[in-house]
Amino acid sequence: MDILRIICAIFIPPLGVFLQTGFSTQLAINILLTLLGYIPGIVHAIWIIAKE
């Protein structure tokens, strides 16, 4: 399941975080990072998925 989340995180970072944490502050942070820059959103999403 983690590989699916990582693939989602590469294409749509907030989706990968949502699949991992649901509605949370991490999701809000990831949406903000993705809006500010696509690469920071990907890095944050992969970090969240790998951390848990």
Buried (B, 14 or more C-beta within 10 A) or exposed (E): EEEEBBEBBEEBBBBBBBBBBEEEEBBEBBBEBBEEEEEBBBBBBBEBBEEE
